[in-house]
Amino acid sequence: MSGEPILSARDLSIAFGTVRALDGVSLDIWPGEVLAIVGESGSGKSTLLRVLAGEMRPDAGTVLYRDPTGALLDVNAMGEPARRRLSRTDWGFVHQDPRDGLRMAVSAGGNVGERLMAVGSRHYGNIRAEAARWLERVEIPRDRLDDPPRQFSGGMRQRLQIARVLVTKPRLVFMDEPTGGLDVSVQARLLDLIRALVSELGLAVMLVTHDIAAARLLAHRILVMRHGKVVEEGLTDRVLDDPRHPYTQLLVSSVLAA
Protein backbone atom coordinates (compact mmCIF):
# COMPACT_ATOMS: atom_id res chain seq x y z
CA MET A 1 0.00 0.00 0.00
CA SER A 2 1.40 3.37 -1.00
CA GLY A 3 0.58 6.75 -2.46
CA GLU A 4 -2.92 8.18 -2.46
CA PRO A 5 -6.16 6.31 -1.69
CA ILE A 6 -7.78 4.67 -4.68
CA LEU A 7 -11.24 5.39 -3.21
CA SER A 8 -12.28 7.91 -0.56
CA ALA A 9 -15.70 8.39 1.01
CA ARG A 10 -16.67 11.26 3.29
CA ASP A 11 -19.72 11.71 5.53
CA LEU A 12 -21.98 9.26 3.70
CA SER A 13 -25.56 9.25 4.94
CA ILE A 14 -28.70 7.60 3.63
CA ALA A 15 -32.05 6.91 5.24
CA PHE A 16 -34.90 4.58 4.37
CA GLY A 17 -37.90 6.17 6.03
CA THR A 18 -36.97 6.64 9.68
CA VAL A 19 -34.07 4.15 9.50
CA ARG A 20 -30.60 5.65 8.99
CA ALA A 21 -28.81 2.95 7.00
CA LEU A 22 -25.64 5.08 6.82
CA ASP A 23 -24.89 7.82 9.29
CA GLY A 24 -21.82 9.93 8.53
CA VAL A 25 -19.55 7.13 7.27
CA SER A 26 -16.06 8.05 6.04
CA LEU A 27 -13.29 5.73 4.81
CA ASP A 28 -10.31 5.35 2.50
CA ILE A 29 -8.92 2.33 0.70
CA TRP A 30 -5.45 2.20 -0.84
CA PRO A 31 -4.14 0.29 -3.88
CA GLY A 32 -3.30 -3.29 -2.91
CA GLU A 33 -5.29 -3.13 0.33
CA VAL A 34 -8.09 -5.43 1.45
CA LEU A 35 -10.53 -3.57 3.68
CA ALA A 36 -13.19 -5.66 5.43
CA ILE A 37 -16.50 -4.18 6.57
CA VAL A 38 -18.01 -6.32 9.31
CA GLY A 39 -21.16 -6.17 11.39
CA GLU A 40 -24.41 -7.95 12.02
CA SER A 41 -27.29 -8.04 9.55
CA GLY A 42 -28.83 -4.58 9.29
CA SER A 43 -25.64 -2.75 10.29
CA GLY A 44 -25.47 -0.96 6.93
CA LYS A 45 -22.46 -2.74 5.47
CA SER A 46 -24.11 -3.91 2.24
CA THR A 47 -25.74 -0.51 1.74
CA LEU A 48 -22.30 1.07 2.15
CA LEU A 49 -20.87 -1.25 -0.50
CA ARG A 50 -23.61 -0.35 -2.97
CA VAL A 51 -23.09 3.37 -2.36
CA LEU A 52 -19.31 3.06 -2.82
CA ALA A 53 -19.83 1.11 -6.05
CA GLY A 54 -22.18 3.77 -7.39
CA GLU A 55 -25.20 1.47 -7.38
CA MET A 56 -27.04 3.65 -4.86
CA ARG A 57 -26.92 7.40 -4.41
CA PRO A 58 -26.49 8.67 -0.82
CA ASP A 59 -28.59 11.46 0.67
CA ALA A 60 -25.37 13.23 1.63
CA GLY A 61 -21.62 12.76 1.33
CA THR A 62 -19.09 12.12 -1.41
CA VAL A 63 -17.33 9.13 -3.00
CA LEU A 64 -14.18 9.93 -4.99
CA TYR A 65 -12.32 7.42 -7.16
CA ARG A 66 -8.74 8.03 -8.28
CA ASP A 67 -8.38 6.71 -11.83
CA PRO A 68 -5.10 5.37 -13.34
CA THR A 69 -4.10 8.88 -14.46
CA GLY A 70 -4.47 10.22 -10.90
CA ALA A 71 -7.65 12.17 -11.68
CA LEU A 72 -10.39 12.16 -9.03
CA LEU A 73 -13.84 11.12 -10.26
CA ASP A 74 -16.98 11.92 -8.30
CA VAL A 75 -18.83 8.60 -8.31
CA ASN A 76 -22.16 10.17 -7.29
CA ALA A 77 -22.01 12.68 -10.13
CA MET A 78 -21.34 10.05 -12.82
CA GLY A 79 -23.94 9.32 -15.44
CA GLU A 80 -25.05 5.72 -15.84
CA PRO A 81 -22.99 5.11 -19.04
CA ALA A 82 -19.80 6.30 -17.31
CA ARG A 83 -20.48 4.16 -14.24
CA ARG A 84 -21.12 1.10 -16.40
CA ARG A 85 -17.89 1.72 -18.29
CA LEU A 86 -16.00 1.96 -15.00
CA SER A 87 -17.61 -1.25 -13.71
CA ARG A 88 -16.45 -3.10 -16.86
CA THR A 89 -12.86 -1.84 -16.70
CA ASP A 90 -11.35 -0.52 -13.46
CA TRP A 91 -13.90 -2.06 -11.09
CA GLY A 92 -15.39 -5.48 -10.40
CA PHE A 93 -18.24 -6.66 -8.19
CA VAL A 94 -18.49 -10.16 -6.71
CA HIS A 95 -22.04 -10.87 -5.52
CA GLN A 96 -23.01 -13.15 -2.66
CA ASP A 97 -25.30 -15.05 -5.02
CA PRO A 98 -23.27 -15.79 -8.15
CA ARG A 99 -26.48 -15.92 -10.17
CA ASP A 100 -26.55 -12.12 -9.83
CA GLY A 101 -23.11 -11.86 -11.44
CA LEU A 102 -23.37 -14.53 -14.13
CA ARG A 103 -25.47 -15.22 -17.21
CA MET A 104 -26.78 -18.62 -16.29
CA ALA A 105 -27.73 -19.68 -19.83
CA VAL A 106 -24.33 -18.73 -21.31
CA SER A 107 -21.37 -21.11 -21.17
CA ALA A 108 -18.68 -20.72 -18.52
CA GLY A 109 -16.23 -19.62 -21.20
CA GLY A 110 -18.78 -17.23 -22.61
CA ASN A 111 -19.28 -15.60 -19.20
CA VAL A 112 -15.57 -14.89 -18.91
CA GLY A 113 -15.23 -13.96 -22.57
CA GLU A 114 -18.03 -11.40 -22.42
CA ARG A 115 -16.04 -9.27 -19.97
CA LEU A 116 -12.97 -9.48 -22.19
CA MET A 117 -15.07 -8.34 -25.14
CA ALA A 118 -16.38 -5.44 -23.04
CA VAL A 119 -12.83 -4.07 -22.82
CA GLY A 120 -12.12 -4.48 -26.52
CA SER A 121 -10.97 -8.08 -27.13
CA ARG A 122 -12.25 -9.37 -30.48
CA HIS A 123 -10.14 -12.39 -31.48
CA TYR A 124 -12.28 -15.47 -30.75
CA GLY A 125 -9.35 -17.84 -30.34
CA ASN A 126 -7.55 -15.54 -27.92
CA ILE A 127 -10.72 -14.92 -25.91
CA ARG A 128 -11.44 -18.64 -25.63
CA ALA A 129 -7.85 -19.43 -24.63
CA GLU A 130 -7.84 -16.73 -21.96
CA ALA A 131 -11.21 -17.92 -20.62
CA ALA A 132 -9.88 -21.49 -20.39
CA ARG A 133 -6.78 -20.26 -18.60
CA TRP A 134 -8.85 -18.39 -16.04
CA LEU A 135 -11.12 -21.36 -15.43
CA GLU A 136 -8.04 -23.36 -14.51
CA ARG A 137 -6.84 -20.54 -12.26
CA VAL A 138 -10.06 -20.75 -10.25
CA GLU A 139 -9.90 -24.56 -10.16
CA ILE A 140 -12.59 -25.31 -12.74
CA PRO A 141 -11.56 -28.05 -15.19
CA ARG A 142 -10.87 -26.80 -18.70
CA ASP A 143 -13.30 -29.37 -20.11
CA ARG A 144 -16.16 -27.48 -18.41
CA LEU A 145 -15.53 -24.45 -20.63
CA ASP A 146 -18.67 -24.99 -22.70
CA ASP A 147 -20.95 -25.96 -19.81
CA PRO A 148 -23.45 -23.36 -18.53
CA PRO A 149 -23.21 -22.25 -14.86
CA ARG A 150 -26.58 -23.83 -14.10
CA GLN A 151 -24.78 -27.19 -14.27
CA PHE A 152 -22.21 -26.08 -11.66
CA SER A 153 -22.25 -26.41 -7.87
CA GLY A 154 -22.58 -23.26 -5.75
CA GLY A 155 -18.85 -23.17 -5.07
CA MET A 156 -18.00 -23.57 -8.76
CA ARG A 157 -20.43 -20.80 -9.69
CA GLN A 158 -18.75 -18.48 -7.22
CA ARG A 159 -15.31 -19.34 -8.57
CA LEU A 160 -16.59 -18.72 -12.11
CA GLN A 161 -17.96 -15.34 -11.06
CA ILE A 162 -14.54 -14.47 -9.62
CA ALA A 163 -12.88 -15.48 -12.90
CA ARG A 164 -15.33 -13.33 -14.84
CA VAL A 165 -14.59 -10.33 -12.61
CA LEU A 166 -10.81 -10.67 -12.44
CA VAL A 167 -10.07 -11.60 -16.07
CA THR A 168 -9.78 -7.90 -17.02
CA LYS A 169 -7.51 -7.18 -14.01
CA PRO A 170 -9.60 -4.46 -12.36
CA ARG A 171 -7.94 -2.09 -9.89
CA LEU A 172 -10.74 -2.20 -7.30
CA VAL A 173 -13.08 -5.09 -6.49
CA PHE A 174 -16.18 -4.99 -4.31
CA MET A 175 -17.07 -8.32 -2.66
CA ASP A 176 -20.42 -8.79 -0.92
CA GLU A 177 -20.33 -11.87 1.33
CA PRO A 178 -18.48 -13.98 -1.30
CA THR A 179 -18.54 -17.13 0.87
CA GLY A 180 -22.11 -16.75 2.14
CA GLY A 181 -24.32 -19.81 1.79
CA LEU A 182 -21.46 -22.21 1.03
CA ASP A 183 -20.43 -25.27 3.04
CA VAL A 184 -17.58 -24.69 5.47
CA SER A 185 -15.09 -26.78 3.47
CA VAL A 186 -16.04 -24.95 0.26
CA GLN A 187 -15.73 -21.59 2.05
CA ALA A 188 -12.18 -22.39 3.18
CA ARG A 189 -11.10 -23.38 -0.32
CA LEU A 190 -12.66 -20.27 -1.83
CA LEU A 191 -11.04 -17.98 0.75
CA ASP A 192 -7.63 -19.47 0.00
CA LEU A 193 -8.22 -18.89 -3.72
CA ILE A 194 -9.33 -15.27 -3.19
CA ARG A 195 -6.34 -14.55 -0.97
CA ALA A 196 -3.90 -15.95 -3.56
CA LEU A 197 -5.44 -14.04 -6.48
CA VAL A 198 -5.69 -10.75 -4.58
CA SER A 199 -2.03 -11.02 -3.57
CA GLU A 200 -0.89 -12.00 -7.06
CA LEU A 201 -2.82 -9.25 -8.85
CA GLY A 202 -2.27 -6.52 -6.24
CA LEU A 203 -5.97 -5.66 -6.09
CA ALA A 204 -7.69 -3.21 -3.81
CA VAL A 205 -10.67 -5.07 -2.33
CA MET A 206 -13.64 -3.82 -0.35
CA LEU A 207 -14.98 -6.93 1.41
CA VAL A 208 -18.34 -7.05 3.17
CA THR A 209 -18.63 -10.03 5.48
CA HIS A 210 -20.22 -11.18 8.72
CA ASP A 211 -17.53 -13.86 8.94
CA ILE A 212 -14.78 -12.73 11.33
CA ALA A 213 -12.55 -15.65 10.27
CA ALA A 214 -12.78 -14.55 6.63
CA ALA A 215 -11.93 -10.98 7.60
CA ARG A 216 -8.89 -12.14 9.57
CA LEU A 217 -7.64 -14.27 6.66
CA LEU A 218 -8.11 -11.71 3.90
CA ALA A 219 -8.12 -8.17 5.27
CA HIS A 220 -5.36 -5.73 6.13
CA ARG A 221 -7.81 -3.43 7.92
CA ILE A 222 -11.30 -3.78 9.37
CA LEU A 223 -14.21 -1.37 9.77
CA VAL A 224 -16.85 -2.45 12.28
CA MET A 225 -20.35 -1.11 11.60
CA ARG A 226 -23.40 -0.88 13.81
CA HIS A 227 -26.67 0.94 13.09
CA GLY A 228 -25.16 2.68 10.07
CA LYS A 229 -22.09 4.01 11.88
CA VAL A 230 -18.44 2.94 11.93
CA VAL A 231 -17.83 2.16 15.62
CA GLU A 232 -14.26 0.88 15.29
CA GLU A 233 -11.56 0.61 12.66
CA GLY A 234 -7.92 -0.38 12.50
CA LEU A 235 -5.46 -3.04 11.48
CA THR A 236 -7.10 -6.46 11.41
CA ASP A 237 -5.02 -8.11 14.14
CA ARG A 238 -5.41 -5.12 16.45
CA VAL A 239 -9.18 -4.92 16.05
CA LEU A 240 -9.75 -8.67 16.46
CA ASP A 241 -7.15 -9.34 19.18
CA ASP A 242 -7.69 -6.14 21.17
CA PRO A 243 -11.20 -4.84 20.37
CA ARG A 244 -11.96 -1.54 22.08
CA HIS A 245 -15.61 -0.84 21.34
CA PRO A 246 -18.11 -2.92 23.34
CA TYR A 247 -19.90 -3.97 20.17
CA THR A 248 -16.66 -5.22 18.58
CA GLN A 249 -15.87 -7.08 21.79
CA LEU A 250 -19.28 -8.73 21.56
CA LEU A 251 -18.74 -9.75 17.91
CA VAL A 252 -15.33 -11.25 18.64
CA SER A 253 -16.44 -13.03 21.81
CA SER A 254 -19.44 -14.56 20.01
CA VAL A 255 -17.06 -16.12 17.48
CA LEU A 256 -14.77 -17.46 20.21
CA ALA A 257 -17.76 -18.95 22.04
CA ALA A 258 -19.11 -20.67 18.91
C-alpha positions in Angstrom: 0.0 0.0 0.0 1.4 3.4 -1.0 0.6 6.8 -2.5 -2.9 8.2 -2.5 -6.2 6.3 -1.7 -7.8 4.7 -4.7 -11.2 5.4 -3.2 -12.3 7.9 -0.6 -15.7 8.4 1.0 -16.7 11.3 3.3 -19.7 11.7 5.5 -22.0 9.3 3.7 -25.6 9.3 4.9 -28.7 7.6 3.6 -32.1 6.9 5.2 -34.9 4.6 4.4 -37.9 6.2 6.0 -37.0 6.6 9.7 -34.1 4.2 9.5 -30.6 5.7 9.0 -28.8 3.0 7.0 -25.6 5.1 6.8 -24.9 7.8 9.3 -21.8 9.9 8.5 -19.5 7.1 7.3 -16.1 8.0 6.0 -13.3 5.7 4.8 -10.3 5.4 2.5 -8.9 2.3 0.7 -5.4 2.2 -0.8 -4.1 0.3 -3.9 -3.3 -3.3 -2.9 -5.3 -3.1 0.3 -8.1 -5.4 1.5 -10.5 -3.6 3.7 -13.2 -5.7 5.4 -16.5 -4.2 6.6 -18.0 -6.3 9.3 -21.2 -6.2 11.4 -24.4 -7.9 12.0 -27.3 -8.0 9.6 -28.8 -4.6 9.3 -25.6 -2.8 10.3 -25.5 -1.0 6.9 -22.5 -2.7 5.5 -24.1 -3.9 2.2 -25.7 -0.5 1.7 -22.3 1.1 2.2 -20.9 -1.3 -0.5 -23.6 -0.3 -3.0 -23.1 3.4 -2.4 -19.3 3.1 -2.8 -19.8 1.1 -6.0 -22.2 3.8 -7.4 -25.2 1.5 -7.4 -27.0 3.6 -4.9 -26.9 7.4 -4.4 -26.5 8.7 -0.8 -28.6 11.5 0.7 -25.4 13.2 1.6 -21.6 12.8 1.3 -19.1 12.1 -1.4 -17.3 9.1 -3.0 -14.2 9.9 -5.0 -12.3 7.4 -7.2 -8.7 8.0 -8.3 -8.4 6.7 -11.8 -5.1 5.4 -13.3 -4.1 8.9 -14.5 -4.5 10.2 -10.9 -7.6 12.2 -11.7 -10.4 12.2 -9.0 -13.8 11.1 -10.3 -17.0 11.9 -8.3 -18.8 8.6 -8.3 -22.2 10.2 -7.3 -22.0 12.7 -10.1 -21.3 10.1 -12.8 -23.9 9.3 -15.4 -25.0 5.7 -15.8 -23.0 5.1 -19.0 -19.8 6.3 -17.3 -20.5 4.2 -14.2 -21.1 1.1 -16.4 -17.9 1.7 -18.3 -16.0 2.0 -15.0 -17.6 -1.2 -13.7 -16.4 -3.1 -16.9 -12.9 -1.8 -16.7 -11.3 -0.5 -13.5 -13.9 -2.1 -11.1 -15.4 -5.5 -10.4 -18.2 -6.7 -8.2 -18.5 -10.2 -6.7 -22.0 -10.9 -5.5 -23.0 -13.1 -2.7 -25.3 -15.1 -5.0 -23.3 -15.8 -8.2 -26.5 -15.9 -10.2 -26.5 -12.1 -9.8 -23.1 -11.9 -11.4 -23.4 -14.5 -14.1 -25.5 -15.2 -17.2 -26.8 -18.6 -16.3 -27.7 -19.7 -19.8 -24.3 -18.7 -21.3 -21.4 -21.1 -21.2 -18.7 -20.7 -18.5 -16.2 -19.6 -21.2 -18.8 -17.2 -22.6 -19.3 -15.6 -19.2 -15.6 -14.9 -18.9 -15.2 -14.0 -22.6 -18.0 -11.4 -22.4 -16.0 -9.3 -20.0 -13.0 -9.5 -22.2 -15.1 -8.3 -25.1 -16.4 -5.4 -23.0 -12.8 -4.1 -22.8 -12.1 -4.5 -26.5 -11.0 -8.1 -27.1 -12.3 -9.4 -30.5 -10.1 -12.4 -31.5 -12.3 -15.5 -30.8 -9.4 -17.8 -30.3 -7.5 -15.5 -27.9 -10.7 -14.9 -25.9 -11.4 -18.6 -25.6 -7.8 -19.4 -24.6 -7.8 -16.7 -22.0 -11.2 -17.9 -20.6 -9.9 -21.5 -20.4 -6.8 -20.3 -18.6 -8.9 -18.4 -16.0 -11.1 -21.4 -15.4 -8.0 -23.4 -14.5 -6.8 -20.5 -12.3 -10.1 -20.7 -10.2 -9.9 -24.6 -10.2 -12.6 -25.3 -12.7 -11.6 -28.0 -15.2 -10.9 -26.8 -18.7 -13.3 -29.4 -20.1 -16.2 -27.5 -18.4 -15.5 -24.4 -20.6 -18.7 -25.0 -22.7 -20.9 -26.0 -19.8 -23.5 -23.4 -18.5 -23.2 -22.3 -14.9 -26.6 -23.8 -14.1 -24.8 -27.2 -14.3 -22.2 -26.1 -11.7 -22.3 -26.4 -7.9 -22.6 -23.3 -5.8 -18.9 -23.2 -5.1 -18.0 -23.6 -8.8 -20.4 -20.8 -9.7 -18.8 -18.5 -7.2 -15.3 -19.3 -8.6 -16.6 -18.7 -12.1 -18.0 -15.3 -11.1 -14.5 -14.5 -9.6 -12.9 -15.5 -12.9 -15.3 -13.3 -14.8 -14.6 -10.3 -12.6 -10.8 -10.7 -12.4 -10.1 -11.6 -16.1 -9.8 -7.9 -17.0 -7.5 -7.2 -14.0 -9.6 -4.5 -12.4 -7.9 -2.1 -9.9 -10.7 -2.2 -7.3 -13.1 -5.1 -6.5 -16.2 -5.0 -4.3 -17.1 -8.3 -2.7 -20.4 -8.8 -0.9 -20.3 -11.9 1.3 -18.5 -14.0 -1.3 -18.5 -17.1 0.9 -22.1 -16.7 2.1 -24.3 -19.8 1.8 -21.5 -22.2 1.0 -20.4 -25.3 3.0 -17.6 -24.7 5.5 -15.1 -26.8 3.5 -16.0 -25.0 0.3 -15.7 -21.6 2.1 -12.2 -22.4 3.2 -11.1 -23.4 -0.3 -12.7 -20.3 -1.8 -11.0 -18.0 0.7 -7.6 -19.5 0.0 -8.2 -18.9 -3.7 -9.3 -15.3 -3.2 -6.3 -14.5 -1.0 -3.9 -16.0 -3.6 -5.4 -14.0 -6.5 -5.7 -10.8 -4.6 -2.0 -11.0 -3.6 -0.9 -12.0 -7.1 -2.8 -9.2 -8.9 -2.3 -6.5 -6.2 -6.0 -5.7 -6.1 -7.7 -3.2 -3.8 -10.7 -5.1 -2.3 -13.6 -3.8 -0.3 -15.0 -6.9 1.4 -18.3 -7.0 3.2 -18.6 -10.0 5.5 -20.2 -11.2 8.7 -17.5 -13.9 8.9 -14.8 -12.7 11.3 -12.6 -15.6 10.3 -12.8 -14.5 6.6 -11.9 -11.0 7.6 -8.9 -12.1 9.6 -7.6 -14.3 6.7 -8.1 -11.7 3.9 -8.1 -8.2 5.3 -5.4 -5.7 6.1 -7.8 -3.4 7.9 -11.3 -3.8 9.4 -14.2 -1.4 9.8 -16.9 -2.4 12.3 -20.4 -1.1 11.6 -23.4 -0.9 13.8 -26.7 0.9 13.1 -25.2 2.7 10.1 -22.1 4.0 11.9 -18.4 2.9 11.9 -17.8 2.2 15.6 -14.3 0.9 15.3 -11.6 0.6 12.7 -7.9 -0.4 12.5 -5.5 -3.0 11.5 -7.1 -6.5 11.4 -5.0 -8.1 14.1 -5.4 -5.1 16.4 -9.2 -4.9 16.1 -9.7 -8.7 16.5 -7.1 -9.3 19.2 -7.7 -6.1 21.2 -11.2 -4.8 20.4 -12.0 -1.5 22.1 -15.6 -0.8 21.3 -18.1 -2.9 23.3 -19.9 -4.0 20.2 -16.7 -5.2 18.6 -15.9 -7.1 21.8 -19.3 -8.7 21.6 -18.7 -9.7 17.9 -15.3 -11.3 18.6 -16.4 -13.0 21.8 -19.4 -14.6 20.0 -17.1 -16.1 17.5 -14.8 -17.5 20.2 -17.8 -19.0 22.0 -19.1 -20.7 18.9 
